């Protein structure tokens, strides 16, 4: 039987959520003040009974409904007191120890609202607690994964000199732990590429991370995923791995920056060409189904996409760039590779030669 305490609690929370939604449609001038007062009361809300081994499962529900109520209030308010946001931030971080799965969703949402408003502190602990809470969740639903990515890799954190090293660290750890998961690879790739495309000033800082994301090895195919709903039911959802489309979109965005990304694009192409001569890529792998082969294919598909936005002209810097590319691309043909990789190498070379011929540059990098 369900304990009477949890029944009472759920009834109260349903009434509270209904009152919040009703207030949503009320346009009188006191609405914001009422919401502020309610928010302050919710922040002070603590369970009146002691959790022990027999009813400890009530605690996650208490946390979940409390933060659902708070997140709904925050989303309705046009102005939120900074002191309230500071309290919310600290309490959210503290509650992450006792939350997993769907219980994390409203907490992640509240933390995101805090960061949206410039409220964040002790960033190292924040990254650690968010990551551990997601990692400890036995079922990582699509909605939870999206919320995790949007929070841990919030756009504001890419502009903060203190948080940039932490982003690089946790981006690498996320890819190491879950890079083979389609829901992680697609979500993270699309999310980060959108941020980098909108902030070209940070591209050079994240050069290695951009390459790592370009080389994700998940297949471009239809995936069926199970989604854990709030109701506790399980339903099937279709999820496409659009790695190739995301990369091509990202490259297109780089090409539309009016020359602001020209230097970065050239560096990225040289870096990716030089990867072919590292031990992991310089030898033919045992199978076209191997992880290394998939990485090589991603590498050359990205390089082929980059050929459409590079600019070759008679300037000395452009001629030097072409000379480096020309030298590296012919050397890659001397490496042993499977047919699916050699095809992409040849396609890249053809694209470069067409670009050079249009610019009237010969094979030695001269006009």
C-alpha positions as CSV (number, residue, x, y, z in Angstrom):
1,X,0.0,0.0,0.0
2,X,1.1,3.6,-0.7
3,X,1.8,5.4,2.6
4,X,-0.8,8.0,3.5
5,X,1.9,10.7,3.7
6,X,2.8,10.4,0.0
7,X,-0.9,10.5,-1.0
8,X,-1.4,13.8,1.0
9,X,1.8,15.2,-0.5
10,X,0.8,14.4,-4.1
11,X,-2.7,15.9,-3.6
12,X,-1.1,19.1,-2.3
13,X,1.3,19.3,-5.2
14,X,-1.5,18.7,-7.8
15,X,-3.5,21.6,-6.2
16,X,-0.4,23.8,-6.2
17,X,0.4,23.1,-9.8
18,X,-3.2,23.8,-10.8
19,X,-3.0,27.1,-8.9
20,X,0.2,28.0,-10.7
21,X,-1.4,27.3,-14.1
22,X,-4.5,29.3,-13.2
23,X,-2.3,32.2,-12.2
24,X,-0.7,31.9,-15.6
25,X,-3.9,33.4,-17.1
26,X,-4.3,36.1,-14.5
27,X,-3.0,39.4,-15.8
28,X,-3.4,41.6,-12.7
29,X,-0.5,43.7,-11.4
30,X,-0.1,41.6,-8.2
31,X,0.6,38.4,-10.1
32,X,4.4,38.8,-10.1
33,X,4.5,39.7,-6.4
34,X,2.3,36.6,-5.6
35,X,4.6,34.4,-7.6
36,X,7.7,35.8,-5.8
37,X,6.0,35.1,-2.4
38,X,5.1,31.6,-3.5
39,X,8.6,31.0,-4.8
40,X,10.1,32.1,-1.5
41,X,7.7,29.7,0.3
42,X,8.6,26.8,-1.9
43,X,12.3,27.4,-1.4
44,X,11.7,27.0,2.4
45,X,9.7,23.9,1.9
46,X,11.1,20.9,3.8
47,X,9.6,17.5,4.5
48,X,8.1,17.3,8.0
49,X,8.8,13.7,8.5
50,X,12.0,11.7,8.7
51,X,13.0,9.6,5.8
52,X,14.0,6.1,6.8
53,X,14.7,2.8,5.0
54,X,11.0,2.0,4.7
55,X,9.8,5.2,3.0
56,X,13.0,6.6,1.5
57,X,11.5,6.3,-2.0
58,X,9.3,9.3,-1.1
59,X,12.3,11.6,-1.1
60,X,12.9,11.6,-4.9
61,X,9.2,12.4,-5.4
62,X,9.3,15.2,-2.9
63,X,12.3,16.7,-4.7
64,X,10.8,16.2,-8.2
65,X,7.5,17.9,-7.4
66,X,9.1,20.7,-5.4
67,X,11.4,21.6,-8.3
68,X,8.7,21.2,-11.0
69,X,6.7,23.8,-9.1
70,X,9.7,26.1,-8.8
71,X,10.7,25.7,-12.5
72,X,7.1,26.5,-13.5
73,X,7.1,29.7,-11.4
74,X,10.5,30.8,-12.8
75,X,9.4,30.3,-16.4
76,X,6.4,32.6,-15.8
77,X,8.3,35.4,-14.1
78,X,9.6,38.3,-16.1
79,X,11.9,39.5,-13.3
80,X,13.5,37.1,-10.8
81,X,15.2,38.4,-7.7
82,X,18.9,37.7,-7.8
83,X,18.9,36.6,-4.2
84,X,16.3,34.0,-5.0
85,X,18.3,32.8,-8.0
86,X,21.4,32.4,-5.7
87,X,19.3,30.3,-3.2
88,X,17.9,28.2,-6.1
89,X,21.3,27.6,-7.5
90,X,22.8,26.4,-4.2
91,X,19.8,24.2,-3.4
92,X,19.7,22.6,-6.9
93,X,23.4,21.6,-6.6
94,X,22.7,20.2,-3.1
95,X,19.7,18.2,-4.3
96,X,21.6,16.5,-7.1
97,X,23.0,14.0,-4.7
98,X,19.5,12.6,-4.1
99,X,18.2,12.8,-7.6
100,X,18.5,10.6,-10.7
101,X,16.5,10.0,-13.9
102,X,13.3,12.1,-14.4
103,X,13.8,13.7,-11.0
104,X,16.7,15.6,-12.5
105,X,14.7,17.3,-15.3
106,X,13.2,20.1,-13.2
107,X,16.5,20.6,-11.3
108,X,18.4,20.9,-14.6
109,X,15.8,23.3,-15.9
110,X,16.1,25.5,-12.7
111,X,19.9,25.5,-13.0
112,X,19.7,26.5,-16.6
113,X,17.5,29.4,-15.8
114,X,20.1,30.5,-13.1
115,X,22.9,30.4,-15.7
116,X,20.7,32.2,-18.2
117,X,20.5,35.0,-15.7
118,X,24.3,35.0,-15.0
119,X,24.0,33.2,-11.6
120,X,26.7,30.5,-11.2
121,X,29.4,29.9,-8.7
122,X,32.0,27.2,-7.7
123,X,32.0,26.0,-11.4
124,X,34.2,23.0,-10.7
125,X,31.8,21.6,-8.2
126,X,28.8,22.5,-10.5
127,X,30.3,20.6,-13.5
128,X,31.2,17.6,-11.2
129,X,27.7,17.3,-9.6
130,X,25.8,17.7,-12.9
131,X,27.9,15.1,-14.6
132,X,27.8,12.6,-11.7
133,X,24.0,12.9,-11.4
134,X,23.5,12.2,-15.1
135,X,26.1,9.4,-15.0
136,X,24.4,7.7,-12.0
137,X,21.0,7.6,-13.8
138,X,20.3,4.1,-14.8
139,X,18.0,5.2,-17.6
140,X,19.2,8.1,-19.7
141,X,16.0,9.1,-21.6
142,X,16.2,11.4,-24.6
143,X,14.6,14.3,-22.7
144,X,17.1,13.9,-19.8
145,X,20.0,13.7,-22.2
146,X,18.9,16.9,-24.0
147,X,18.5,18.7,-20.7
148,X,22.0,17.5,-19.6
149,X,23.6,18.7,-22.7
150,X,21.8,22.1,-22.7
151,X,22.9,22.6,-19.1
152,X,26.5,21.3,-18.8
153,X,27.4,22.9,-22.2
154,X,25.4,26.1,-21.8
155,X,26.3,28.8,-24.4
156,X,27.3,31.2,-21.6
157,X,29.9,28.8,-20.3
158,X,31.7,28.9,-23.7
159,X,32.4,32.6,-23.2
160,X,33.6,32.4,-19.6
161,X,37.4,32.0,-19.3
162,X,37.0,30.1,-16.0
163,X,34.6,27.6,-17.4
164,X,36.3,26.9,-20.8
165,X,38.9,24.5,-19.4
166,X,36.0,22.6,-17.6
167,X,34.0,22.4,-20.8
168,X,37.0,20.9,-22.6
169,X,37.5,18.4,-19.8
170,X,33.9,17.3,-19.5
171,X,33.4,17.3,-23.3
172,X,36.2,14.8,-23.6
173,X,34.9,12.7,-20.7
174,X,31.4,12.7,-22.1
175,X,32.7,11.5,-25.5
176,X,34.8,8.8,-23.8
177,X,31.9,7.5,-21.7
178,X,29.0,7.8,-24.1
179,X,30.4,8.9,-27.5
180,X,29.0,5.7,-29.1
181,X,25.5,6.6,-28.0
182,X,23.5,8.2,-30.9
183,X,21.5,10.3,-28.5
184,X,24.7,11.7,-27.0
185,X,26.7,12.0,-30.3
186,X,23.9,13.7,-32.3
187,X,22.7,16.0,-29.5
188,X,26.2,17.1,-28.4
189,X,27.5,17.6,-32.0
190,X,24.5,19.7,-33.0
191,X,24.5,21.7,-29.8
192,X,28.2,22.5,-29.8
193,X,28.3,23.2,-33.6
194,X,25.4,25.7,-33.2
195,X,27.3,27.5,-30.4
196,X,30.6,27.6,-32.3
197,X,29.0,28.8,-35.5
198,X,27.4,31.7,-33.6
199,X,30.7,32.5,-31.8
200,X,33.5,32.3,-34.3
201,X,35.9,34.0,-31.8
202,X,36.1,30.8,-29.8
203,X,36.7,28.4,-32.7
204,X,40.5,28.3,-32.3
205,X,40.2,27.6,-28.6
206,X,38.1,24.5,-29.3
207,X,40.0,23.2,-32.4
208,X,40.7,19.7,-30.9
209,X,37.2,19.3,-29.5
210,X,35.7,20.2,-33.0
211,X,37.9,17.5,-34.6
212,X,36.9,15.0,-31.9
213,X,33.2,15.6,-32.6
214,X,33.7,15.4,-36.4
215,X,35.2,11.9,-35.9
216,X,32.4,10.4,-33.9
217,X,31.8,6.9,-35.2
218,X,28.1,6.3,-34.7
219,X,26.5,5.1,-37.9
220,X,24.2,7.4,-40.0
221,X,21.1,5.2,-39.7
222,X,17.7,5.1,-38.1
223,X,17.8,4.2,-34.4
224,X,14.9,3.1,-32.2
225,X,15.1,4.4,-28.7
226,X,13.0,3.9,-25.6
227,X,11.9,7.0,-23.8
228,X,11.0,7.0,-20.1
229,X,8.0,9.2,-19.6
230,X,7.0,11.0,-16.4
231,X,4.0,8.7,-16.1
232,X,6.4,5.7,-15.9
233,X,5.3,4.2,-19.2
234,X,7.8,3.2,-21.9
235,X,7.2,4.1,-25.5
236,X,9.2,3.8,-28.7
237,X,10.7,6.9,-30.4
238,X,12.6,7.1,-33.6
239,X,15.9,9.0,-33.5
240,X,18.0,9.7,-36.6
241,X,21.8,10.0,-36.4
242,X,22.3,13.1,-38.6
243,X,26.1,13.4,-38.1
244,X,26.8,14.1,-41.8
245,X,24.0,16.7,-42.1
246,X,25.2,18.5,-38.9
247,X,28.8,18.6,-40.1
248,X,27.7,20.0,-43.5
249,X,25.5,22.6,-41.9
250,X,28.3,23.6,-39.6
251,X,30.7,23.9,-42.5
252,X,28.1,26.0,-44.4
253,X,27.9,28.3,-41.4
254,X,31.7,28.7,-41.3
255,X,31.6,29.7,-45.0
256,X,29.0,32.4,-44.4
257,X,31.1,34.4,-41.8
258,X,32.4,37.0,-44.4
259,X,36.0,35.8,-44.1
260,X,36.0,35.9,-40.3
261,X,36.6,32.1,-40.2
262,X,39.0,31.8,-43.2
263,X,42.1,31.3,-41.0
264,X,40.3,28.7,-38.8
265,X,39.0,26.7,-41.8
266,X,42.5,26.5,-43.3
267,X,44.0,25.4,-39.9
268,X,41.3,22.8,-39.5
269,X,41.9,21.4,-43.0
270,X,45.7,21.2,-42.4
271,X,45.2,19.6,-38.9
272,X,42.8,17.0,-40.3
273,X,45.1,16.1,-43.2
274,X,48.0,15.7,-40.8
275,X,45.9,13.2,-38.7
276,X,46.3,10.7,-41.5
277,X,50.0,10.3,-40.7
278,X,49.5,9.5,-37.1
279,X,50.0,5.8,-36.1
280,X,46.3,5.2,-35.6
281,X,45.4,6.2,-39.1
282,X,48.6,5.6,-41.2
283,X,48.0,1.8,-41.5
284,X,45.1,-0.1,-43.1
285,X,42.8,-1.3,-40.4
286,X,41.6,-5.0,-40.4
287,X,38.0,-4.3,-41.5
288,X,35.7,-1.7,-43.0
289,X,33.4,-2.3,-40.0
290,X,36.2,-1.3,-37.5
291,X,36.1,1.9,-35.4
292,X,39.2,3.2,-37.1
293,X,37.7,2.8,-40.6
294,X,34.6,4.7,-39.5
295,X,36.7,7.5,-38.1
296,X,38.7,7.7,-41.3
297,X,35.4,8.0,-43.3
298,X,34.2,10.8,-41.0
299,X,37.5,12.5,-41.3
300,X,37.5,12.5,-45.1
301,X,33.8,13.4,-45.4
302,X,34.5,16.5,-43.2
303,X,37.5,17.4,-45.4
304,X,35.4,17.0,-48.5
305,X,32.8,19.4,-47.0
306,X,35.5,21.9,-46.2
307,X,36.6,22.0,-49.8
308,X,33.4,23.8,-50.7
309,X,34.2,26.9,-48.5
310,X,37.9,27.4,-48.8
311,X,39.1,30.3,-50.9
312,X,42.1,30.1,-53.2
313,X,43.6,33.2,-54.8
314,X,46.9,34.8,-55.8
315,X,47.7,36.1,-52.4
316,X,50.9,34.7,-50.9
317,X,49.1,33.3,-47.8
318,X,46.6,31.5,-50.0
319,X,49.3,30.1,-52.2
320,X,51.2,28.8,-49.1
321,X,48.0,27.2,-47.8
322,X,47.4,25.4,-51.2
323,X,51.0,24.3,-51.3
324,X,50.6,22.6,-47.9
325,X,47.3,21.0,-48.8
326,X,48.7,19.9,-52.2
327,X,51.7,18.2,-50.6
328,X,49.7,16.4,-47.9
329,X,46.9,15.2,-50.1
330,X,49.2,13.4,-52.6
331,X,51.1,11.8,-49.7
332,X,47.9,10.3,-48.4
333,X,47.5,8.3,-51.6
334,X,50.7,6.5,-50.7
335,X,49.0,5.2,-47.5
336,X,47.2,1.8,-47.5
337,X,43.5,2.2,-47.1
338,X,40.3,0.3,-47.8
339,X,38.3,1.2,-50.9
340,X,35.6,3.2,-49.0
341,X,38.4,5.5,-47.6
342,X,40.3,5.8,-50.9
343,X,37.2,6.9,-52.7
344,X,36.8,9.8,-50.3
345,X,40.5,10.7,-50.6
346,X,40.2,10.8,-54.3
347,X,37.0,12.9,-54.1
348,X,38.8,15.4,-51.9
349,X,41.7,15.7,-54.3
350,X,39.4,16.2,-57.2
351,X,37.6,19.0,-55.4
352,X,40.9,20.7,-54.5
353,X,42.2,20.5,-58.1
354,X,38.9,22.0,-59.4
355,X,39.2,24.8,-56.9
356,X,42.9,25.4,-58.0
357,X,42.1,25.3,-61.7
358,X,39.3,27.9,-61.2
359,X,41.8,30.1,-59.4
360,X,44.4,29.4,-62.1
361,X,46.9,27.9,-59.7
362,X,49.1,25.0,-60.9
363,X,49.9,21.8,-59.1
364,X,53.0,23.4,-57.5
365,X,51.0,26.1,-55.8
366,X,51.9,28.8,-58.3
367,X,49.8,31.0,-60.6
